[in-house]
Amino acid sequence: MHEGSIAAAIVQGALETLAKERLSSARSLTVLIGRLHSVVPGVLQDHYTLLKKEHPALRRSRLAIEIAAVRVACRDCGHEAEIGTPEFACARCGSTRIDVVGGREMHLKEIVGSAPKGKSKKEKGKSENP
């Protein structure tokens, strides 16, 4: 169960971003996680809910989880497509000479926070480790 360590990395990344952007708290966080990570969203939510209680800047925040589809690119014909089955083959020509080009990503996609004087601020950023 790696959701606990992912939640801890999300919390750490959020706290670092809040400090860097001089925000006093976060209202929401959005993470993008590729399907190949096999994350169970409900378990990740539970871990985040427990961990955020330890940090005043995150206590009222909510976590949104987006799951990125697995995408492959064919080395033979160049076609790129999402795949939903465990058969890793090009949807156009059937070749199995493909590269996985999506589905492994994991980053903190967005933080919506509050500035110290109550001004809202939205920070979008990417980090390969949440």
N, C-alpha and C positions, 0 to 999 in steps of 0.2 A: 504494500500500500504506500505509494509514493505521493499521494495527495497531501499528506502532512508537510513534507518538505517543500512541495510546490506552494502551498499556502504560506509557509514561512518566508519563502523567497518573494512572494507577492507582497506581503506585509513589509519586508525590508525594502523592496523597490519603491513601494508607495511612500514610506517614510523618507527615503532619500529624495524622492521627487518633490514631496511637500517642502522639505527643508530647502532644496535648491530653488524652488519657485516662490519661496517665502509665503506659503499657504499655511493657515493655522489648522485646517482640518480638511478631510475628504468627505464628500457626500456619496460619491459612487466611484467604483473602479471597474473597468472593463478589461478582461484578459482574453487573448486569442490563443487557443491551444489546438494544435493539429491532432486530428483523429488518431494518428499513429502513436500518440503518447498513451492511449487507452486510459484517459482520465475519466473517472466517474464524477460528473458534475455535482451531484448531491453530496458526495463525500467531501469533495473540495470545498463546497459551501459550508459544510459543518466544521471543517478544520479552520476555515477563515473566520467563521463566527466566534469560535473559541479564542483564536489568537488576537483578533481585533480588540477584544475586551481589555487587553493588557496595554493598549496604546490610546490615550485620550483623543489624539488626532484622527483615529479611525473608528472609534466606538459607534458613531452614528452612520457609518458608511455601509453601502450595500455593494455586493460583488456581482457583476454580470459576467457570465462565461459564454464566449462564442467558440464554437468548434469549427475548425477549418477542415474542409474536405481533403482527401488524398488526391493529389494531382500528379499525373505522369506526362512525360514528354517522350515521344518516340524518336529513337536515334535514326531509324530508317526513313520515315516520311516527314518528321518534324511536327506532327500533330500533337497538340497538348490538350488533355481532357481530365475531368474528374473521374475517378473510378469508385465504385461502391462495393465491389465484390473482391474477394481475395485473389482473383485472377489478374495478375499484373501483365496486361497485354494492351497494345494500342487499339483503341476503339475504331480507328479508320482502316488500318491495314492488317491488324492481327499480330504484328511482330511482338516478340517478347523482349526485344532489345530496347528497353525503355529506361529512363532515369526518373526517379521519384523527385518531383519538383515542388511538392506541397504536401502538407499533412504532418510535418515534423516541427512546425513553428510553435513557439511558446514565448509570448511577450505581453507585458503590461501595455495595453493598447491605449487606454485613456483614463485620466483621473479628473473628476469634477470636484473642485474644492472651494474653500472659502478663504479669502484673504483676511488678515487680522482685523481689518475694520469692516468686515461684513461684505466686501465686494466679492462677487463670484468670479472665478477664473477657471478656465478649462485648459488642461495640459494634455496634449497628445504626444506620445513618444513611443519609440520602440526600443526594446531591450530583449536580447535573445534569452535572457534568464529573467523571469518575472520578478 
